[in-house]
Amino acid sequence: MTESTRRGYSPDDERNFTGTGLMTLGRAAKDLCYLLGRGFPLKSASVFVGDHYLLSERQRVALSRVAAAESDIVEREKKRLQPEAVAGKEVNIDGFNAIITLEVALSGSPVLACLDGSYRDLAGLRGTYRLIGRTDEAIRLIIHKMQTLDAARAVFWLDAPVSNSGRLKTRIAELAEEAGLPVGIELAANVDAVLYGCSNVVSSDSVILDRCPSWLNLNGLLVPGMPGAWVVKTPLG
């Protein structure tokens, strides 16, 4: 039985990501990008900027996910595939990363339109995961898009240490069989390390994007046109 919940939502989100809260986040993001572009490490620079603008904890998480150095944005863009490029090829999907972001978007919770073109959520995995009422819909969206793009096969990589990874694996297999999509579903101790060496990667994890040979911006194809999705676009003011 799946749990009914609004994935990735906090009661303070309206205050943090609309009106003056969003404008403040935009100014902070502009400053953080400046510092990152001059070699400052993300962790210390985001703390400095967050303190300066008196950001909430939720805004600080968003800040670190939205911003990037211009050089990193350029390099990620060079490796980003056009959708038609995966036709006839195997696609490697960062399973929890992709599914959770779509669950968040389907729940009407904030999804961040980041400066590198990716879409990231604020849910935070932290080693625990439960299937929710939106899980099947999220999986079906991925499967349908893989079929629309004529991918030869989709391999879902799931972090084995995360709770309920086995249940999610079973559900992906059931829905893929129902749709007729050839899939592989692999449990790995460290999915990030696996995907570093893979091409045609679906992920919004910045560390993976910086290391993998090529990536497909699946969230960018699915989230913006999704009915009811709350896309937070940070104005760099």
Protein Blocks (a to p, Z undefined) as FASTA:
>chain_A
ZZdddehiafklmmmmgcjllmmmmmmmmmmmmmmmnopafklmmmmmmmmnopafklmm
mmmmmpccfklmmmmmmmpccfklmgoiacdddfklmmmmmmmmmnopacdddfkopacd
fkonnlpacddfklmmmmmmmmmmmmmnopabdcddddfklghklmmmmmmmmmmmmnop
acdddddfblmlmmmmpghiacfbfklmmmmmbdcdfklmmmmmpghiacdddddZZ
